[in-house]
Amino acid sequence: MKKSRFSDEQIIGFLRQAEAGMGIPELCRSGGFSQATFYKWRAKFGGMQVSEAQRLRELESENAKLKKLLAEAHLDIHALKSVFGVKR
């Protein structure tokens, strides 16, 4: 996954500015990101506090590591079954 050039705190700050009444096109121009990016952030981080966003990022990272470990375990099982001639 591509790393954002904006931190969670900055993203939530942009969302708060929009909630406070700043126009979205103006906010996007001043922040240097597209409106599509803003709406993607709003869908993901809307209504979150900074601590919740950080926890979300930690959970996503942990989830990715666990998926990788599971995939490796399945590959090992498949390799062992093929070596020992076990059929499914």
N, CA and C atoms as a LAMMPS dump frame, in Angstrom:
ITEM: TIMESTEP
0
ITEM: NUMBER OF ATOMS
264
ITEM: BOX BOUNDS ff ff ff
-5.0000000000000000e+02 5.0000000000000000e+02
-5.0000000000000000e+02 5.0000000000000000e+02
-5.0000000000000000e+02 5.0000000000000000e+02
ITEM: ATOMS id mol type element x y z
1 1 1 N 0.846 -1.169 0
2 1 2 C 0 0 0
3 1 3 C 0.895 1.237 0
4 2 1 N 0.538 2.214 -0.814
5 2 2 C 1.328 3.431 -0.934
6 2 3 C 1.176 4.278 0.33
7 3 1 N 2.288 4.802 0.811
8 3 2 C 2.27 5.629 2.003
9 3 3 C 1.8 7.033 1.644
10 4 1 N 0.879 7.54 2.432
11 4 2 C 0.36 8.88 2.208
12 4 3 C 1.404 9.913 2.623
13 5 1 N 1.436 11.016 1.903
14 5 2 C 2.374 12.062 2.303
15 5 3 C 1.789 12.921 3.416
16 6 1 N 0.554 12.648 3.791
17 6 2 C -0.099 13.349 4.892
18 6 3 C -0.286 12.385 6.059
19 7 1 N -0.044 12.876 7.262
20 7 2 C -0.236 12.041 8.447
21 7 3 C -1.728 11.974 8.775
22 8 1 N -2.068 11.054 9.66
23 8 2 C -3.462 10.926 10.086
24 8 3 C -3.963 12.228 10.705
25 9 1 N -3.09 12.884 11.465
26 9 2 C -3.474 14.134 12.11
27 9 3 C -3.795 15.21 11.072
28 10 1 N -2.986 15.279 10.021
29 10 2 C -3.221 16.267 8.97
30 10 3 C -4.526 15.969 8.227
31 11 1 N -4.759 14.704 7.915
32 11 2 C -5.978 14.321 7.201
33 11 3 C -7.214 14.687 8.016
34 12 1 N -7.189 14.362 9.293
35 12 2 C -8.335 14.686 10.151
36 12 3 C -8.479 16.196 10.282
37 13 1 N -7.358 16.916 10.28
38 13 2 C -7.418 18.378 10.298
39 13 3 C -8.11 18.938 9.057
40 14 1 N -7.799 18.372 7.884
41 14 2 C -8.47 18.796 6.647
42 14 3 C -9.972 18.509 6.725
43 15 1 N -10.316 17.337 7.25
44 15 2 C -11.737 16.992 7.364
45 15 3 C -12.461 17.931 8.321
46 16 1 N -11.792 18.306 9.399
47 16 2 C -12.39 19.242 10.361
48 16 3 C -12.594 20.62 9.729
49 17 1 N -11.637 21.056 8.896
50 17 2 C -11.782 22.345 8.225
51 17 3 C -12.999 22.33 7.311
52 18 1 N -13.221 21.225 6.632
53 18 2 C -14.386 21.112 5.752
54 18 3 C -15.674 21.118 6.571
55 19 1 N -15.657 20.453 7.715
56 19 2 C -16.832 20.448 8.593
57 19 3 C -17.121 21.841 9.134
58 20 1 N -16.062 22.635 9.31
59 20 2 C -16.228 23.989 9.852
60 20 3 C -16.775 24.957 8.814
61 21 1 N -16.874 24.525 7.552
62 21 2 C -17.485 25.373 6.547
63 21 3 C -16.582 25.803 5.412
64 22 1 N -15.335 25.399 5.432
65 22 2 C -14.436 25.756 4.331
66 22 3 C -14.843 24.96 3.094
67 23 1 N -14.846 25.603 1.948
68 23 2 C -15.237 24.939 0.71
69 23 3 C -14.263 23.824 0.345
70 24 1 N -14.792 22.706 -0.126
71 24 2 C -13.953 21.552 -0.446
72 24 3 C -12.987 21.845 -1.59
73 25 1 N -13.431 22.479 -2.685
74 25 2 C -12.451 22.782 -3.743
75 25 3 C -11.311 23.688 -3.255
76 26 1 N -11.657 24.669 -2.432
77 26 2 C -10.646 25.579 -1.892
78 26 3 C -9.693 24.834 -0.952
79 27 1 N -10.231 23.975 -0.117
80 27 2 C -9.428 23.183 0.811
81 27 3 C -8.465 22.268 0.052
82 28 1 N -8.967 21.648 -1.003
83 28 2 C -8.131 20.736 -1.808
84 28 3 C -6.997 21.488 -2.508
85 29 1 N -7.301 22.66 -3.036
86 29 2 C -6.268 23.46 -3.694
87 29 3 C -5.201 23.888 -2.695
88 30 1 N -5.626 24.374 -1.534
89 30 2 C -4.653 24.849 -0.549
90 30 3 C -3.837 23.702 0.048
91 31 1 N -4.446 22.522 0.155
92 31 2 C -3.736 21.374 0.711
93 31 3 C -2.904 20.612 -0.302
94 32 1 N -3.207 20.799 -1.578
95 32 2 C -2.437 20.131 -2.614
96 32 3 C -2.853 18.694 -2.867
97 33 1 N -4.142 18.394 -2.758
98 33 2 C -4.646 17.058 -3.051
99 33 3 C -5.949 17.175 -3.824
100 34 1 N -6.376 16.092 -4.444
101 34 2 C -7.567 16.127 -5.293
102 34 3 C -8.842 15.987 -4.463
103 35 1 N -9.949 16.344 -5.089
104 35 2 C -11.236 16.185 -4.41
105 35 3 C -11.555 14.708 -4.203
106 36 1 N -11.144 13.872 -5.143
107 36 2 C -11.37 12.431 -4.991
108 36 3 C -10.654 11.902 -3.75
109 37 1 N -9.438 12.392 -3.525
110 37 2 C -8.691 11.998 -2.333
111 37 3 C -9.415 12.462 -1.077
112 38 1 N -9.925 13.69 -1.106
113 38 2 C -10.662 14.201 0.047
114 38 3 C -11.855 13.31 0.372
115 39 1 N -12.638 12.935 -0.647
116 39 2 C -13.821 12.118 -0.404
117 39 3 C -13.443 10.712 0.056
118 40 1 N -12.314 10.197 -0.427
119 40 2 C -11.832 8.895 0.031
120 40 3 C -11.448 8.971 1.512
121 41 1 N -10.763 10.054 1.885
122 41 2 C -10.407 10.255 3.288
123 41 3 C -11.65 10.395 4.15
124 42 1 N -12.631 11.134 3.646
125 42 2 C -13.853 11.347 4.43
126 42 3 C -14.578 10.027 4.664
127 43 1 N -14.577 9.158 3.654
128 43 2 C -15.21 7.849 3.817
129 43 3 C -14.459 7 4.833
130 44 1 N -13.149 7.14 4.864
131 44 2 C -12.347 6.311 5.763
132 44 3 C -12.23 6.901 7.166
133 45 1 N -11.982 8.195 7.273
134 45 2 C -11.687 8.824 8.557
135 45 3 C -12.807 9.705 9.098
136 46 1 N -13.922 9.823 8.383
137 46 2 C -14.988 10.733 8.8
138 46 3 C -15.483 10.461 10.206
139 47 1 N -15.478 11.461 11.046
140 47 2 C -15.966 11.348 12.416
141 47 3 C -14.977 10.738 13.393
142 48 1 N -13.768 10.469 12.964
143 48 2 C -12.769 9.854 13.847
144 48 3 C -11.942 10.912 14.561
145 49 1 N -11.449 10.505 15.701
146 49 2 C -10.451 11.293 16.41
147 49 3 C -9.083 10.8 15.96
148 50 1 N -8.039 11.548 16.26
149 50 2 C -6.692 11.195 15.836
150 50 3 C -6.275 9.848 16.422
151 51 1 N -6.577 9.614 17.689
152 51 2 C -6.179 8.349 18.322
153 51 3 C -6.874 7.16 17.662
154 52 1 N -8.128 7.336 17.263
155 52 2 C -8.849 6.26 16.594
156 52 3 C -8.235 5.97 15.227
157 53 1 N -7.813 7.008 14.516
158 53 2 C -7.193 6.833 13.203
159 53 3 C -5.855 6.109 13.333
160 54 1 N -5.093 6.44 14.359
161 54 2 C -3.826 5.758 14.576
162 54 3 C -4.058 4.289 14.895
163 55 1 N -5.068 4.004 15.698
164 55 2 C -5.401 2.615 16.038
165 55 3 C -5.845 1.856 14.783
166 56 1 N -6.608 2.507 13.913
167 56 2 C -7.036 1.895 12.663
168 56 3 C -5.829 1.516 11.812
169 57 1 N -4.866 2.399 11.709
170 57 2 C -3.664 2.124 10.919
171 57 3 C -2.879 0.948 11.515
172 58 1 N -2.788 0.894 12.856
173 58 2 C -2.098 -0.222 13.51
174 58 3 C -2.817 -1.541 13.226
175 59 1 N -4.134 -1.534 13.296
176 59 2 C -4.908 -2.744 13.041
177 59 3 C -4.777 -3.197 11.593
178 60 1 N -4.758 -2.246 10.659
179 60 2 C -4.577 -2.601 9.252
180 60 3 C -3.205 -3.232 9.024
181 61 1 N -2.185 -2.703 9.669
182 61 2 C -0.839 -3.256 9.548
183 61 3 C -0.781 -4.664 10.132
184 62 1 N -1.365 -4.847 11.307
185 62 2 C -1.388 -6.162 11.939
186 62 3 C -2.162 -7.163 11.081
187 63 1 N -3.263 -6.731 10.514
188 63 2 C -4.072 -7.587 9.65
189 63 3 C -3.271 -8.038 8.426
190 64 1 N -2.518 -7.134 7.825
191 64 2 C -1.699 -7.478 6.663
192 64 3 C -0.635 -8.51 7.029
193 65 1 N -0.008 -8.347 8.2
194 65 2 C 1 -9.313 8.643
195 65 3 C 0.383 -10.687 8.864
196 66 1 N -0.799 -10.72 9.488
197 66 2 C -1.461 -11.998 9.737
198 66 3 C -1.879 -12.681 8.442
199 67 1 N -2.336 -11.909 7.462
200 67 2 C -2.698 -12.489 6.166
201 67 3 C -1.478 -13.099 5.496
202 68 1 N -0.341 -12.431 5.604
203 68 2 C 0.889 -12.949 5.006
204 68 3 C 1.305 -14.25 5.691
205 69 1 N 1.234 -14.289 7.028
206 69 2 C 1.576 -15.505 7.755
207 69 3 C 0.651 -16.658 7.381
208 70 1 N -0.635 -16.375 7.235
209 70 2 C -1.601 -17.409 6.849
210 70 3 C -1.3 -17.941 5.456
211 71 1 N -0.984 -17.059 4.531
212 71 2 C -0.657 -17.486 3.17
213 71 3 C 0.589 -18.367 3.171
214 72 1 N 1.601 -17.999 3.949
215 72 2 C 2.814 -18.809 4.036
216 72 3 C 2.518 -20.172 4.638
217 73 1 N 1.653 -20.218 5.654
218 73 2 C 1.294 -21.491 6.273
219 73 3 C 0.569 -22.394 5.282
220 74 1 N -0.325 -21.816 4.487
221 74 2 C -1.028 -22.601 3.473
222 74 3 C -0.058 -23.14 2.418
223 75 1 N 0.92 -22.34 2.035
224 75 2 C 1.926 -22.808 1.083
225 75 3 C 2.737 -23.961 1.668
226 76 1 N 3.115 -23.848 2.939
227 76 2 C 3.856 -24.924 3.593
228 76 3 C 3.03 -26.208 3.637
229 77 1 N 1.764 -26.092 3.985
230 77 2 C 0.885 -27.261 4.053
231 77 3 C 0.756 -27.903 2.679
232 78 1 N 0.566 -27.083 1.667
233 78 2 C 0.437 -27.603 0.306
234 78 3 C 1.718 -28.311 -0.128
235 79 1 N 2.873 -27.733 0.186
236 79 2 C 4.151 -28.342 -0.17
237 79 3 C 4.337 -29.675 0.543
238 80 1 N 3.992 -29.746 1.829
239 80 2 C 4.125 -30.994 2.579
240 80 3 C 3.198 -32.068 2.032
241 81 1 N 1.99 -31.68 1.678
242 81 2 C 1.048 -32.652 1.123
243 81 3 C 1.557 -33.196 -0.201
244 82 1 N 2.145 -32.331 -1.032
245 82 2 C 2.648 -32.802 -2.318
246 82 3 C 3.866 -33.704 -2.152
247 83 1 N 4.703 -33.443 -1.144
248 83 2 C 5.881 -34.257 -0.889
249 83 3 C 5.476 -35.65 -0.398
250 84 1 N 4.504 -35.699 0.514
251 84 2 C 4.091 -36.966 1.091
252 84 3 C 2.981 -37.661 0.311
253 85 1 N 2.527 -37.062 -0.771
254 85 2 C 1.549 -37.698 -1.638
255 85 3 C 0.149 -37.746 -1.065
256 86 1 N -0.179 -36.843 -0.188
257 86 2 C -1.52 -36.805 0.399
258 86 3 C -2.448 -36.112 -0.594
259 87 1 N -3.563 -36.782 -0.871
260 87 2 C -4.542 -36.186 -1.778
261 87 3 C -5.585 -35.441 -0.966
262 88 1 N -6.193 -34.473 -1.597
263 88 2 C -7.213 -33.666 -0.9
264 88 3 C -8.472 -34.396 -0.792
